[in-house]
């Protein structure tokens, strides 16, 4: 079964991690027919060089944006250039398990439309930090989605038409994936997570530092409103969760990191 891989990159990406991410795609036990990489604004010469070194090996199709628009816009634009029905997402700084694609394709043969997996979070040097384990069955996914993102974006695969019919990724800052899953779940998508570690995801103190401030507070309340509009929760619950999560975003980085690693992860 043919499938495409969709990735986005921007000027602040680490060229060494991008190289490792692309190599992990090349090392898969089954290969994609194309890798669509959206260049979200101008890149560094080093990033261009890494992409070019894999262009022929991975049949890379570059989609060039004139400036940095953010992940939602980049991925929506990239979807326009995908030629296959099945799309697997890959991040530019994460390492894919060599059997990820082979394992993930099977559920689509069985009629699933949205399929994810588990994540091992690592630091930039590859040191283990935590696991992000998400629910497997659609019943548990729906319950989990009321308060937390039920999928790991960097592991996800989906049917292109299902996402396009839903309007693509909503432009909610750094929550575009969670918002899309909420829309798809409200539309009755056939979804599951596989109980396998699909990706080593690069996290650490830099990520926790980014996940804070008023911009995150605003996007959190946008996300809660979206969950209500999708019929996944009521306004009271949305307001309560929005306040609690906003307090975390306003905490010092060290405390926020402890909560992510020790409370929200395994």
N, C-alpha and C positions, 0 to 999 in steps of 0.2 A: 504494500500500500504506500503510495507516494504522499509526502508531506513536506511542509516548509517550516523553517525556523525564522522567528522574528526577534530582532535585537535592536536596541537603540543605544547610541553612545554620544557623549558630549565632551567638551574640551577639558573638563576636570577629571576625566577617567584616567586610571593608572594604566600605563602602556604595558607593564609587566602582567598585571591581572587580566587585561584584555587579551594578551597573547595566550595566557593559560586558559581563559574561557574559550577562545577559538580552537585551541588544541584539544580541549575536552569534547568539543563538537566533532572534530575530525576523528577522534579516537572512539566514537560510538560504534557499537556492533552492527547497527544499520545506519545508513546515511540518508540525510535529507536531500531532496532534489535541488533545493536552493536555500540560501541564507540571505534574507533581506535585512540589511543593516541601515537603520535610519541615522544619518549624521545630523544631530540636533544642534545646528549651528556649525561654525567653522571649528575644525579640530587642530591639534598640534601636528607638526610634521612627524613626530614619533608615532602618534596614533594612526595617521595615514599610512605610515610605513608598515605597521603591524597588520593593518587590514589588507594592504596590497600583497603582503607575503602569504596570505591565505586565500586570496581572491579566486585563483583558479582551482585550488584544492577543494574549496567549499562552494564553488559557484556563487560567489557573493554578488548580490545586487545592491548597489549603494543608492539610497534615497537621500538627497541632499536638501536640507532646509536652510533658508537664508539667514536665520538667526535661531537662538535657543528659545524654543516655545514651551518646553516641558514635556514630560513623559507621555501624558495623555494625547497631546497633539501629535507627537512623534509616532506613537504606535498606531494611531488612527490613520495617519498618512501612510505608514508602512503597510497597513492592511490593504490599501488600494493597489499595492504592487505585488501582493501574494497571488500566485497562480494556482495553488492547490486548496482543496477543501479543508484539510487538517492543518492547523497551525500550532506549533510548539514554541513557547516563549523561552528565551534564554537571556540572562543578564550579562552585561559586559565585564563584570568583575567576579563572577561565580563559576565554580567548577562542576561540571555535570558528571554524574556517575556514568561509566562507560555503557551500562545496559539500560540507562534511562529511556532512550527513545524506543528501544525494542519492547520494553515492558509497557510503555505508555500507549503504544499504538493499538495493542490488543483490545482495550475497552471500546475504542472507536469502532472496531469491527463488530462489536457486540451492540452498538447503537448508542453508546454514551456520547454526550455533546460537550462535556466539560470535565476534564480529568487532571488531578494534581497529585502531589506526593509530599513526602516529609523532607525536612531540611536539617542539615547539621550546620550550625553557625560556627564560623572560624574567624580568627584574626588574620591580618594581612600576611603573617608568616605561616599560616596554616594551622595554628594552635587551636585546639578544640575549646569552644566557649559554652555552647548549649545546643539543645535540639529544639526545633519548633515542630511539635506534633499537632496535627489537625485532625478533626473527625473524619471517619471514612464513609459512613452511610449517609444518604440524603436526609434522613430524619435527624441525625445528629448534626449534620452540616447546617440545616435550617435553624436548629436551636442555638448552635454556636454563633451563627451569623448575627444574632440579635445584639450581641455585645462585642464580638471580636471577628476579625477577618478569618473566614473559614478555609481559605486556600493560601498556599505559598506561591506568590506570583511567579517567581523564577522557576517553578516546577510545572507551571500550568500548560495544558494543551486544550484547544477548543476547535469547534467547527466554525469556520469563518462566517458562514451565512448567519448563524445564530447570533454572533456578536454584532455583525453589521445590521441585522434586523432590529437589534436592541439599541441602535444608535451609537455603538462603539463605546470607547472609554469616556465616562463623564469627566469633565474638567474640574475635579475637586483636588486641590493641592495635596500631593503625596498620598492620596487615598483613592486614586482613580481606579485601581484594580478592585478594591473592596466595594466601591460603588457599582462597578460593572457586575460583579458577582451578585450583589443584591438585586440588581435589575433582572439578571438572568434567572435567579431563583424565584423571583416574583412572577416570571414568565413561564415557570414550570420546567426549566431545563433539566435534562437527565444528567446528573452529576455524581461524581464520587472522588475520593482520594484513595490512592493506593498506599498500603502500609510498607513503604520502602523509602529509604533515604535516596532521593533523586539528585540532590544538589548540595555541595559544600558552599554555603553562602557567606561572603565576606561581610563581617559586621565589626563589632568592637567599639571603642570609645568614640571614634569619629562619627559612627552612626548615631550613637546616643546623644552626642553633642548636637547633631543636626535635628534630632527629634525633640525639639524644644522651642519655646517662644510663642509669641502671640499669633504668628502665622499658623502654627499647628493648632492653637486653640480655635481660631476661626474655621479652619478646615474640619476640625472635629465636630463642631456644631452643624456645619454644612452636611457632613456625613450622617449625623444623627437624623437630620431632617429628611435626608434621602431614604434612610431606612424606614422612617415613618411613611413616607410617600409610597414606598414599595410594599407596605403592609406587613413588614416584618416585626414591628414593635409599635407601642403606643407613645404618645407625647410625654407622658409622665416618666416612663422608663428612659426615653431618649434624653430628656433634660437631666435626669439624675446621672446617667452614664456620662453625658457630655461634661458635666461639672467635675466628676471624679477624674476622668481622663485628662481634663484640662489642668487640674492641679498637678498631675504628674508631669505634663509638658512644661509647667512653670517651675519645677523643682531644679536644684543644681544637677549638673550632668552626672556626678558620681552617684547621687541617690537614684536618679532616673535609671542609670545603668544597672544598679543593684536590683531594682524592681524588674527590669526586663530580663536579666539573667537568672535571678533566683526565684522570682514569683511567677512570671509569665512564661518561662521556659522550663524545660526538663533537663 
